[in-house]
Amino acid sequence: MTAGADDESTTLSPDDAFAVLANETRFEIVRALWELYEPEDPANVVKFSNLYDADIGITFSELYEQVGYEDSGNFNYHLEQLTDHFVRRTESGYELTEAGFEVARSVVAGTVRERPRFDTVEIDERCPQCGAPVVVDYENHHVTASCSQCTGIWQDADGDDGVLFTFPFPPTGLSDRTPEEAFHAVLGYNLQRIRSFVDGVCPDCSGEVDESFDVCATHEPDDGGGCQHCHRQHRTEVAERCNRCKSVVRGPLTIAILTHPAVTAFYYDHGVDHRFASWETFRLAGAVEEAVLETDPVRIRVTVPCEGESLELAVDEERSVVDAVVEPFTGRN
């Protein structure tokens, strides 16, 4: 796919952007353009297939009628305040810029207008650590999955054990989904985001990503539970941080390593069709072993077992695989 044409919108500071959108009429214009936009319209299909070459747009009269404003002169003033930043003017009318689409999507996704939740409920999935039923709940736009019996992978913000993951999830993702369906949807949504972070591209703003390791120097997990020093089972945690929008994800190296093509190929050679953006990733990661070989610079051995053999990877502080070898699997380090 060829990259799209350059966005002609001019640069707008965050303060000015909020000021522009703070007006109710301008916000309704953005919403109206979103509602009038039909992605399956043949003209839109042609447009996005030809890199914004097609000239389509909503006429002033259509937009004015959709918003229902009473003063056309004042309405035009508000429309002009949005133009070049959130709205693009074409020969045939008006349409949203990519920034305008992002604003509309945030509203449609419910991140600024809805506060849905469901109570803690047990689902038909099993903890990869102990096999007990998994429970999920949704609060503050996050889905948390926990083990109903064991100490899970992390402690939560209150210091309680049992957490398997906590991931953000737009409220619209709960629409027409059972808690179990939402559980799998949140995994697909977030593990795809994590893959993008691991590949060095922020999925939220496309900015560059910095990666760092947090290796617990005195790792002492308690009988299958969290370490008293780092409060997690895994010794090495990977942090991905966007330089531009400050989006951050953190997780075990034993999960991040499963995005590597050498791991995918190893599983495939052993009859496993590994799909990273799924609950299967957590089950597979539970069997992955890690051992710190050096601390300065950091070098970690990751052992991925499958069908009596293991793929041993030497990973440096940039998460680059510097060595890979297949050996008979001999068990825990």
The 8 nearest C-alpha neighbors of each residue, nearest first, counted from 0:
[[1, 2, 3, 48, 50, 49, 47, 4],
 [0, 2, 3, 50, 4, 49, 48, 47],
 [3, 1, 0, 4, 50, 5, 49, 51],
 [4, 2, 50, 1, 5, 51, 49, 47],
 [3, 5, 50, 6, 51, 2, 52, 7],
 [4, 6, 7, 3, 2, 8, 51, 50],
 [7, 5, 8, 4, 96, 97, 9, 3],
 [6, 8, 5, 9, 83, 87, 84, 96],
 [9, 7, 83, 84, 6, 10, 96, 87],
 [8, 10, 83, 84, 11, 7, 6, 82],
 [9, 11, 8, 12, 84, 83, 7, 16],
 [10, 12, 16, 15, 9, 13, 84, 14],
 [11, 13, 15, 14, 16, 10, 17, 18],
 [14, 12, 16, 15, 17, 11, 18, 10],
 [15, 13, 17, 16, 12, 18, 11, 19],
 [14, 16, 18, 12, 17, 13, 19, 11],
 [15, 17, 13, 19, 18, 14, 11, 12],
 [18, 16, 20, 14, 15, 19, 21, 13],
 [17, 19, 15, 21, 16, 20, 14, 22],
 [20, 18, 16, 17, 21, 15, 22, 80],
 [19, 21, 17, 22, 18, 26, 25, 16],
 [22, 20, 18, 19, 17, 23, 26, 25],
 [21, 23, 20, 25, 24, 26, 19, 18],
 [24, 22, 26, 25, 27, 21, 20, 28],
 [23, 25, 27, 26, 22, 28, 77, 74],
 [26, 24, 28, 27, 22, 23, 77, 20],
 [25, 27, 23, 29, 28, 24, 20, 30],
 [26, 28, 30, 24, 25, 29, 31, 23],
 [29, 27, 25, 31, 30, 26, 32, 24],
 [30, 28, 26, 32, 27, 31, 33, 25],
 [29, 31, 27, 33, 28, 32, 103, 34],
 [32, 30, 34, 28, 33, 29, 27, 35],
 [33, 31, 35, 29, 34, 30, 36, 28],
 [32, 34, 30, 36, 31, 35, 29, 103],
 [33, 35, 31, 32, 36, 30, 37, 29],
 [36, 34, 32, 33, 31, 37, 57, 62],
 [35, 37, 33, 34, 32, 38, 94, 57],
 [38, 36, 40, 39, 35, 43, 34, 33],
 [39, 37, 40, 43, 36, 44, 41, 42],
 [40, 38, 37, 41, 44, 43, 42, 36],
 [39, 41, 43, 37, 42, 38, 44, 36],
 [42, 40, 44, 43, 39, 45, 38, 46],
 [41, 43, 45, 40, 44, 46, 55, 53],
 [44, 42, 46, 40, 45, 41, 38, 47],
 [43, 45, 41, 46, 42, 47, 48, 40],
 [46, 44, 48, 42, 43, 47, 49, 41],
 [47, 45, 53, 43, 51, 49, 44, 48],
 [46, 48, 50, 49, 44, 45, 51, 43],
 [49, 47, 45, 46, 50, 44, 51, 43],
 [50, 48, 46, 47, 52, 51, 45, 53],
 [51, 49, 3, 47, 52, 4, 48, 46],
 [50, 52, 46, 53, 47, 49, 4, 3],
 [53, 51, 50, 49, 46, 54, 47, 4],
 [54, 52, 46, 51, 55, 45, 49, 42],
 [53, 55, 52, 89, 91, 56, 90, 46],
 [56, 54, 91, 53, 92, 42, 89, 57],
 [55, 57, 92, 93, 94, 91, 58, 89],
 [56, 58, 92, 93, 94, 61, 62, 59],
 [59, 57, 92, 61, 60, 62, 93, 56],
 [58, 60, 62, 61, 63, 92, 57, 93],
 [59, 61, 63, 58, 62, 64, 57, 65],
 [62, 60, 58, 64, 63, 59, 65, 57],
 [61, 63, 65, 59, 64, 60, 58, 66],
 [64, 62, 60, 66, 61, 65, 59, 67],
 [63, 65, 67, 61, 62, 66, 60, 68],
 [66, 64, 62, 67, 63, 61, 31, 68],
 [67, 65, 63, 64, 68, 31, 62, 28],
 [66, 68, 64, 65, 63, 69, 62, 70],
 [67, 69, 66, 70, 63, 74, 71, 64],
 [68, 70, 71, 67, 74, 73, 63, 72],
 [71, 69, 73, 72, 68, 74, 75, 63],
 [72, 70, 74, 73, 75, 69, 68, 63],
 [73, 71, 75, 74, 70, 76, 77, 69],
 [72, 74, 76, 75, 70, 71, 77, 69],
 [73, 75, 71, 77, 72, 76, 70, 78],
 [74, 76, 78, 72, 73, 77, 71, 79],
 [77, 75, 73, 79, 74, 78, 80, 72],
 [78, 76, 80, 74, 79, 75, 25, 73],
 [77, 79, 75, 81, 80, 76, 74, 82],
 [78, 80, 82, 76, 81, 77, 75, 83],
 [81, 79, 77, 78, 82, 76, 19, 25],
 [82, 80, 79, 78, 85, 86, 84, 83],
 [81, 83, 86, 79, 84, 87, 80, 85],
 [84, 82, 8, 87, 86, 9, 85, 81],
 [85, 83, 8, 82, 81, 86, 9, 96],
 [84, 86, 99, 96, 81, 98, 95, 82],
 [87, 85, 95, 82, 96, 81, 94, 83],
 [86, 88, 94, 82, 83, 93, 96, 95],
 [89, 87, 93, 92, 94, 86, 82, 90],
 [90, 88, 92, 91, 93, 87, 54, 56],
 [89, 91, 92, 54, 88, 55, 56, 93],
 [92, 90, 56, 89, 55, 58, 54, 57],
 [91, 93, 58, 56, 57, 89, 90, 88],
 [94, 92, 88, 56, 57, 87, 89, 58],
 [95, 93, 56, 87, 86, 57, 32, 88],
 [96, 94, 86, 99, 87, 85, 100, 97],
 [95, 97, 99, 86, 85, 98, 87, 100],
 [96, 98, 100, 99, 101, 95, 85, 6],
 [99, 97, 101, 96, 100, 85, 102, 84],
 [100, 98, 85, 96, 95, 102, 97, 101],
 [99, 101, 97, 103, 98, 102, 104, 95],
 [100, 102, 104, 98, 99, 103, 105, 97],
 [103, 101, 99, 105, 100, 104, 98, 106],
 [104, 102, 100, 106, 105, 101, 30, 107],
 [103, 105, 107, 101, 106, 102, 108, 100],
 [104, 106, 108, 102, 103, 107, 110, 101],
 [107, 105, 109, 103, 104, 108, 111, 110],
 [106, 108, 104, 109, 105, 103, 171, 110],
 [109, 107, 171, 105, 106, 110, 169, 104],
 [110, 108, 113, 106, 112, 107, 170, 111],
 [109, 111, 108, 105, 169, 112, 106, 113],
 [110, 112, 109, 106, 113, 105, 108, 114],
 [111, 113, 109, 110, 106, 114, 107, 108],
 [114, 112, 109, 115, 111, 110, 170, 171],
 [113, 115, 116, 112, 170, 139, 140, 109],
 [116, 114, 113, 170, 117, 138, 140, 137],
 [117, 115, 137, 138, 114, 118, 136, 139],
 [118, 116, 137, 136, 119, 115, 138, 178],
 [117, 119, 136, 120, 116, 137, 135, 138],
 [120, 118, 136, 135, 134, 117, 121, 137],
 [119, 121, 134, 135, 118, 122, 136, 178],
 [120, 122, 134, 133, 135, 132, 123, 119],
 [123, 121, 124, 179, 133, 134, 120, 132],
 [122, 124, 132, 125, 121, 133, 179, 134],
 [125, 123, 133, 122, 132, 126, 179, 131],
 [124, 126, 132, 130, 131, 133, 127, 123],
 [125, 127, 130, 131, 128, 129, 133, 146],
 [128, 126, 282, 130, 129, 285, 125, 281],
 [129, 127, 126, 130, 285, 151, 149, 282],
 [128, 130, 131, 126, 127, 149, 125, 148],
 [131, 129, 126, 125, 127, 128, 132, 124],
 [130, 132, 126, 125, 129, 148, 147, 133],
 [133, 131, 125, 147, 124, 126, 146, 134],
 [132, 134, 146, 125, 124, 145, 126, 147],
 [135, 133, 121, 120, 145, 144, 122, 147],
 [136, 134, 144, 119, 143, 120, 145, 121],
 [135, 137, 119, 143, 118, 142, 117, 120],
 [138, 136, 142, 116, 117, 141, 143, 140],
 [137, 139, 116, 140, 141, 136, 142, 117],
 [138, 140, 141, 137, 114, 116, 115, 142],
 [141, 139, 138, 168, 167, 169, 170, 137],
 [142, 140, 167, 166, 168, 138, 139, 137],
 [143, 141, 137, 166, 165, 136, 167, 168],
 [142, 144, 165, 135, 136, 164, 141, 137],
 [145, 143, 135, 164, 163, 134, 162, 165],
 [146, 144, 162, 163, 161, 134, 133, 147],
 [145, 147, 133, 161, 148, 151, 126, 149],
 [146, 148, 133, 132, 134, 131, 145, 149],
 [147, 149, 146, 131, 150, 161, 132, 129],
 [150, 148, 151, 146, 161, 147, 129, 128],
 [151, 149, 161, 160, 224, 152, 148, 146],
 [152, 150, 161, 162, 163, 149, 146, 153],
 [151, 153, 163, 232, 231, 162, 161, 150],
 [154, 152, 231, 162, 151, 230, 160, 155],
 [153, 155, 160, 159, 158, 162, 230, 161],
 [154, 156, 158, 157, 159, 153, 162, 160],
 [155, 157, 158, 154, 159, 153, 160, 162],
 [158, 156, 155, 159, 154, 160, 153, 162],
 [157, 159, 154, 155, 156, 160, 230, 153],
 [160, 158, 154, 155, 157, 161, 156, 162],
 [161, 159, 154, 150, 162, 153, 151, 158],
 [160, 162, 151, 150, 145, 146, 149, 163],
 [163, 161, 145, 151, 153, 164, 152, 154],
 [164, 162, 145, 152, 151, 144, 161, 153],
 [165, 163, 144, 162, 143, 166, 145, 152],
 [164, 166, 143, 142, 141, 144, 167, 163],
 [165, 167, 141, 142, 164, 168, 143, 189],
 [168, 166, 141, 140, 142, 169, 165, 189],
 [167, 169, 141, 140, 185, 170, 166, 142],
 [170, 168, 171, 172, 108, 110, 140, 109],
 [171, 169, 172, 109, 173, 108, 140, 168],
 [170, 172, 108, 173, 174, 169, 109, 107],
 [173, 171, 170, 174, 169, 168, 181, 184],
 [174, 172, 171, 176, 170, 181, 175, 177],
 [173, 175, 171, 176, 172, 170, 177, 181],
 [174, 176, 173, 177, 172, 171, 180, 181],
 [177, 175, 173, 180, 174, 181, 178, 172],
 [176, 178, 180, 179, 181, 175, 173, 182],
 [179, 177, 181, 180, 182, 176, 122, 135],
 [180, 178, 182, 181, 177, 122, 183, 123],
 [179, 181, 177, 182, 183, 176, 178, 184],
 [180, 182, 184, 178, 179, 183, 176, 185],
 [183, 181, 179, 180, 185, 184, 178, 186],
 [184, 182, 186, 180, 181, 185, 187, 179],
 [185, 183, 181, 187, 186, 182, 188, 180],
 [184, 186, 188, 182, 183, 187, 189, 181],
 [187, 185, 183, 189, 184, 188, 190, 277],
 [188, 186, 276, 184, 185, 190, 189, 277],
 [187, 189, 185, 186, 191, 190, 184, 192],
 [190, 188, 192, 191, 186, 187, 185, 193],
 [189, 191, 193, 276, 192, 187, 186, 188],
 [190, 192, 194, 189, 193, 188, 276, 187],
 [193, 191, 189, 195, 190, 194, 202, 196],
 [192, 194, 190, 196, 195, 191, 197, 189],
 [195, 193, 197, 191, 192, 196, 190, 198],
 [194, 196, 198, 192, 193, 197, 200, 202],
 [197, 195, 193, 199, 200, 198, 201, 194],
 [196, 198, 194, 199, 195, 193, 239, 255],
 [197, 199, 195, 196, 200, 194, 193, 208],
 [198, 200, 208, 196, 197, 207, 195, 201],
 [201, 199, 196, 205, 195, 207, 198, 208],
 [200, 202, 205, 206, 196, 203, 204, 241],
 [203, 201, 205, 192, 204, 195, 200, 196],
 [202, 204, 201, 205, 246, 244, 206, 192],
 [203, 205, 206, 201, 202, 244, 243, 200],
 [206, 204, 201, 200, 202, 203, 207, 241],
 [207, 205, 201, 204, 243, 200, 241, 208],
 [208, 206, 200, 241, 242, 199, 201, 205],
 [207, 209, 241, 199, 240, 200, 242, 201],
 [210, 208, 240, 239, 241, 211, 207, 242],
 [211, 209, 239, 238, 208, 240, 237, 212],
 [210, 212, 238, 237, 239, 213, 209, 317],
 [213, 211, 237, 236, 214, 238, 235, 316],
 [212, 214, 236, 235, 215, 237, 211, 238],
 [215, 213, 235, 234, 216, 212, 236, 291],
 [214, 216, 218, 234, 217, 213, 229, 235],
 [215, 217, 218, 214, 234, 294, 228, 213],
 [218, 216, 215, 219, 228, 229, 226, 234],
 [217, 219, 215, 216, 226, 234, 220, 228],
 [218, 220, 226, 217, 221, 227, 228, 225],
 [221, 219, 226, 225, 224, 232, 223, 222],
 [220, 222, 224, 223, 225, 226, 219, 227],
 [223, 221, 224, 220, 225, 219, 226, 150],
 [222, 224, 221, 220, 225, 150, 232, 149],
 [225, 223, 221, 150, 222, 220, 232, 226],
 [226, 224, 231, 232, 230, 220, 221, 227],
 [225, 227, 220, 230, 219, 228, 231, 229],
 [226, 228, 230, 229, 225, 219, 220, 221],
 [227, 229, 226, 230, 218, 217, 219, 215],
 [228, 230, 226, 231, 227, 215, 218, 225],
 [231, 229, 226, 225, 227, 228, 154, 153],
 [232, 230, 225, 153, 226, 229, 233, 152],
 [231, 233, 225, 152, 220, 226, 224, 234],
 [234, 232, 231, 235, 251, 236, 152, 253],
 [233, 235, 215, 214, 218, 232, 236, 231],
 [236, 234, 214, 213, 233, 252, 251, 215],
 [235, 237, 251, 213, 250, 252, 212, 214],
 [236, 238, 212, 250, 249, 252, 211, 251],
 [237, 239, 249, 211, 210, 248, 212, 240],
 [238, 240, 210, 248, 247, 209, 196, 208],
 [241, 239, 247, 209, 208, 246, 245, 242],
 [240, 242, 208, 245, 246, 243, 207, 244],
 [243, 241, 245, 207, 208, 244, 240, 206],
 [242, 244, 241, 206, 245, 207, 204, 246],
 [243, 245, 246, 241, 242, 204, 206, 203],
 [246, 244, 241, 243, 242, 240, 247, 208],
 [247, 245, 241, 244, 240, 248, 203, 201],
 [248, 246, 240, 239, 245, 241, 249, 238],
 [249, 247, 239, 238, 240, 250, 246, 193],
 [250, 248, 238, 237, 239, 236, 247, 251],
 [249, 251, 236, 237, 252, 238, 248, 254],
 [252, 250, 236, 253, 254, 237, 235, 233],
 [251, 253, 255, 254, 236, 237, 235, 256],
 [252, 254, 251, 284, 256, 255, 287, 257],
 [253, 255, 252, 251, 284, 256, 257, 250],
 [256, 254, 252, 257, 253, 258, 251, 250],
 [257, 255, 258, 254, 253, 259, 252, 262],
 [256, 258, 255, 259, 254, 262, 253, 275],
 [257, 259, 256, 255, 260, 275, 194, 262],
 [258, 260, 257, 261, 262, 256, 263, 255],
 [261, 259, 263, 262, 264, 258, 257, 265],
 [262, 260, 264, 259, 263, 265, 323, 310],
 [261, 263, 265, 260, 264, 259, 257, 266],
 [262, 264, 260, 266, 265, 261, 267, 273],
 [263, 265, 267, 261, 262, 266, 260, 268],
 [266, 264, 262, 268, 267, 263, 261, 269],
 [267, 265, 271, 269, 263, 268, 264, 262],
 [266, 268, 271, 264, 270, 269, 265, 272],
 [269, 267, 265, 266, 270, 264, 271, 263],
 [270, 268, 266, 267, 271, 265, 306, 305],
 [269, 271, 267, 268, 266, 272, 265, 306],
 [270, 272, 266, 267, 273, 269, 268, 265],
 [273, 271, 267, 274, 270, 266, 263, 269],
 [272, 274, 271, 275, 263, 266, 267, 279],
 [275, 273, 276, 277, 272, 280, 279, 263],
 [274, 276, 277, 280, 273, 258, 190, 257],
 [277, 275, 187, 190, 274, 191, 186, 280],
 [276, 278, 279, 275, 280, 186, 187, 274],
 [277, 279, 280, 281, 186, 282, 183, 276],
 [278, 280, 282, 277, 281, 283, 275, 274],
 [281, 279, 283, 278, 282, 275, 277, 284],
 [282, 280, 284, 279, 283, 278, 285, 127],
 [281, 283, 127, 279, 285, 280, 284, 278],
 [282, 284, 280, 285, 281, 286, 279, 287],
 [285, 283, 281, 287, 286, 254, 253, 282],
 [284, 286, 282, 283, 287, 281, 127, 128],
 [285, 287, 284, 283, 288, 304, 303, 282],
 [288, 286, 303, 284, 285, 302, 253, 304],
 [289, 287, 302, 301, 286, 303, 331, 290],
 [288, 290, 301, 300, 302, 299, 291, 287],
 [291, 289, 300, 299, 292, 301, 288, 332],
 [290, 292, 299, 293, 300, 298, 289, 294],
 [291, 293, 299, 298, 290, 300, 294, 297],
 [294, 292, 298, 297, 291, 295, 296, 299],
 [293, 295, 297, 296, 298, 292, 291, 214],
 [296, 294, 297, 293, 298, 316, 292, 315],
 [295, 297, 294, 293, 298, 316, 315, 292],
 [298, 296, 294, 316, 295, 293, 315, 299],
 [297, 299, 315, 293, 292, 314, 316, 291],
 [300, 298, 291, 314, 292, 290, 313, 301],
 [299, 301, 313, 290, 312, 289, 314, 291],
 [300, 302, 289, 312, 288, 311, 299, 313],
 [301, 303, 311, 288, 287, 310, 309, 289],
 [302, 304, 287, 310, 309, 311, 301, 288],
 [305, 303, 309, 308, 328, 302, 310, 287],
 [304, 306, 308, 307, 309, 303, 269, 266],
 [307, 305, 308, 269, 304, 309, 328, 270],
 [306, 308, 328, 305, 327, 309, 304, 329],
 [309, 307, 327, 328, 305, 326, 306, 304],
 [310, 308, 304, 328, 303, 326, 325, 327],
 [309, 311, 325, 303, 302, 324, 304, 312],
 [312, 310, 302, 324, 323, 301, 309, 325],
 [311, 313, 323, 301, 300, 322, 314, 320],
 [312, 314, 300, 322, 321, 320, 299, 301],
 [315, 313, 320, 299, 318, 319, 298, 321],
 [314, 316, 298, 318, 317, 319, 297, 299],
 [315, 317, 297, 318, 298, 296, 212, 314],
 [318, 316, 319, 315, 210, 211, 314, 212],
 [319, 317, 315, 316, 314, 320, 256, 210],
 [318, 320, 317, 314, 315, 321, 316, 313],
 [319, 321, 314, 313, 322, 312, 318, 315],
 [320, 322, 313, 314, 319, 315, 323, 312],
 [323, 321, 313, 312, 320, 324, 314, 311],
 [322, 324, 312, 311, 313, 310, 321, 325],
 [323, 325, 311, 310, 326, 312, 322, 309],
 [324, 326, 310, 309, 311, 308, 323, 327],
 [325, 327, 309, 308, 328, 324, 310, 311],
 [328, 326, 308, 309, 307, 329, 325, 310],
 [327, 329, 308, 309, 307, 330, 326, 304],
 [330, 328, 327, 331, 308, 307, 309, 332],
 [331, 329, 328, 332, 304, 288, 309, 327],
 [330, 332, 288, 329, 328, 286, 302, 287],
 [331, 330, 288, 290, 289, 329, 302, 301]]
